[in-house]
Amino acid sequence: PYDGFAQPSLALGNLSSLTSLSLVVNPSMFTEYSFHNLASALKRLPNLVYLHLNLARNEKAIDEHVQKLFSSLKTSTSLRFLDLNLSFQNSLSDSALETLKDSLKELVLLKDLSLDFNGAERFTNKGVESLCDSLQKLQDLCSLALNFGSNQEIDERAVEKMAQTLECLPALKEVGLTLVKCSKLVENGNSLAR
């Protein structure tokens, strides 16, 4: 099967001294094999300090493929900046967040983290709470942006866990939290004002 990302991922994997990588991919050319190839390439980039991946609106971004990608981040222990855009991925579930949680625990040098899951409607309180547990381990984190906009499953329990997590991050200077159009928060909006 055709993989529009096969050659670039092979080249990336051979650049072991690479410290910065920014990828914005065309969803129509990024296949399930692209996820596998990118995950393999990331495992061979031990000096990566800056990583920006924009994989928004990719129909091939199912749990299994995204989990491989997230799992490959475990080896990127030099990362200081991580920006993942997986917005409008309706097929992602809590299992993807579980895998991301396991990788984030290894990235203790992170200073700046941005996770965009806008439109990923299937994440539940359990997945968000699991992610927050790993964020608490990132004691050097200075900037955090989380976007769970348009989510239909999370409610004030997840928001309370996010707030508790923020209190556990002593170096945190900047926070961006997007929860617009989260239907359960809108329905129960008064409870957030407590």
ZAMARGU-4260 file (C-alpha; in steps of 0.2 Angstrom, whole numbers, plus 5000, padded with zeros to 4 digits):
<rodrens>
0) 5000/5000/5000 | 5005/5018/4996 | 5013/5028/5010 | 5016/5046/5006 | 5027/5048/5021
5) 5038/5033/5019 | 5053/5042/5012 | 5053/5057/5024 | 5051/5045/5039 | 5066/5035/5033
10) 5076/5050/5031 | 5071/5057/5048 | 5076/5041/5056 | 5094/5043/5050 | 5096/5060/5058
15) 5100/5055/5075 | 5107/5072/5079 | 5091/5081/5075 | 5085/5092/5089 | 5070/5100/5082
20) 5056/5093/5071 | 5039/5101/5066 | 5028/5091/5055 | 5011/5097/5048 | 5004/5083/5037
25) 4992/5082/5023 | 4978/5070/5030 | 4975/5062/5013 | 4993/5057/5011 | 4996/5051/5029
30) 4990/5033/5030 | 4990/5020/5044 | 5008/5015/5038 | 5013/5033/5040 | 5009/5032/5058
35) 5020/5016/5060 | 5034/5024/5050 | 5034/5040/5060 | 5034/5031/5076 | 5049/5021/5071
40) 5058/5037/5065 | 5054/5045/5082 | 5062/5031/5091 | 5078/5034/5082 | 5079/5053/5087
45) 5086/5053/5105 | 5092/5071/5104 | 5075/5078/5100 | 5071/5093/5111 | 5057/5101/5101
50) 5043/5091/5093 | 5027/5098/5084 | 5016/5086/5076 | 5000/5092/5067 | 4990/5077/5063
55) 4973/5086/5063 | 4958/5079/5054 | 4966/5063/5049 | 4953/5049/5046 | 4967/5036/5048
60) 4971/5042/5066 | 4962/5027/5075 | 4967/5022/5092 | 4979/5008/5087 | 4990/5019/5076
65) 4990/5034/5088 | 4995/5023/5102 | 5010/5017/5092 | 5015/5035/5089 | 5012/5040/5107
70) 5022/5025/5113 | 5037/5030/5103 | 5038/5046/5113 | 5044/5036/5128 | 5062/5036/5120
75) 5062/5055/5117 | 5068/5059/5135 | 5077/5075/5129 | 5061/5083/5124 | 5058/5100/5132
80) 5044/5106/5120 | 5030/5095/5114 | 5015/5101/5104 | 5003/5087/5098 | 4988/5092/5087
85) 4976/5078/5085 | 4960/5088/5084 | 4944/5082/5076 | 4949/5063/5078 | 4932/5056/5082
90) 4939/5038/5083 | 4951/5041/5097 | 4946/5034/5114 | 4953/5034/5132 | 4965/5020/5127
95) 4975/5033/5117 | 4976/5044/5132 | 4982/5029/5143 | 4996/5026/5130 | 5001/5045/5130
100) 5000/5045/5149 | 5013/5031/5150 | 5025/5041/5138 | 5023/5057/5147 | 5029/5050/5163
105) 5046/5047/5155 | 5047/5065/5148 | 5052/5073/5165 | 5062/5087/5156 | 5047/5094/5147
110) 5045/5113/5150 | 5031/5116/5137 | 5016/5105/5133 | 5002/5108/5121 | 4989/5094/5118
115) 4975/5098/5106 | 4961/5086/5106 | 4947/5098/5100 | 4933/5087/5093 | 4939/5071/5099
120) 4922/5067/5106 | 4925/5050/5114 | 4937/5054/5128 | 4929/5052/5145 | 4933/5058/5163
125) 4943/5042/5165 | 4955/5046/5151 | 4957/5064/5156 | 4960/5059/5174 | 4973/5047/5168
130) 4982/5060/5158 | 4981/5072/5173 | 4990/5059/5184 | 5005/5059/5172 | 5005/5077/5170
135) 5008/5079/5189 | 5025/5070/5186 | 5031/5084/5175 | 5038/5095/5189 | 5048/5107/5177
140) 5033/5110/5166 | 5031/5129/5164 | 5018/5130/5150 | 5003/5119/5148 | 4989/5120/5135
145) 4975/5107/5134 | 4961/5108/5122 | 4946/5096/5124 | 4933/5107/5115 | 4918/5099/5108
150) 4919/5084/5119 | 4903/5075/5123 | 4909/5065/5138 | 4919/5074/5150 | 4910/5084/5164
155) 4915/5094/5180 | 4924/5079/5188 | 4937/5080/5174 | 4938/5098/5176 | 4941/5097/5195
160) 4955/5084/5191 | 4963/5096/5179 | 4962/5110/5193 | 4970/5098/5205 | 4984/5094/5193
165) 4988/5112/5190 | 4991/5114/5209 | 5004/5100/5208 | 5015/5109/5196 | 5026/5121/5205
170) 5035/5128/5189 | 5019/5132/5179 | 5018/5150/5173 | 5006/5148/5158 | 4990/5138/5157
175) 4978/5137/5142 | 4962/5126/5145 | 4949/5125/5131 | 4933/5117/5135 | 4921/5126/5124
180) 4906/5116/5117 | 4908/5102/5130 | 4890/5097/5131 | 4890/5089/5149 | 4899/5105/5156
185) 4885/5116/5147 | 4871/5106/5155 | 4879/5106/5172 | 4887/5123/5170 | 4881/5130/5187
190) 4892/5117/5196 | 4908/5124/5190 | 4904/5141/5198 | 4906/5133/5216
</rodrens>
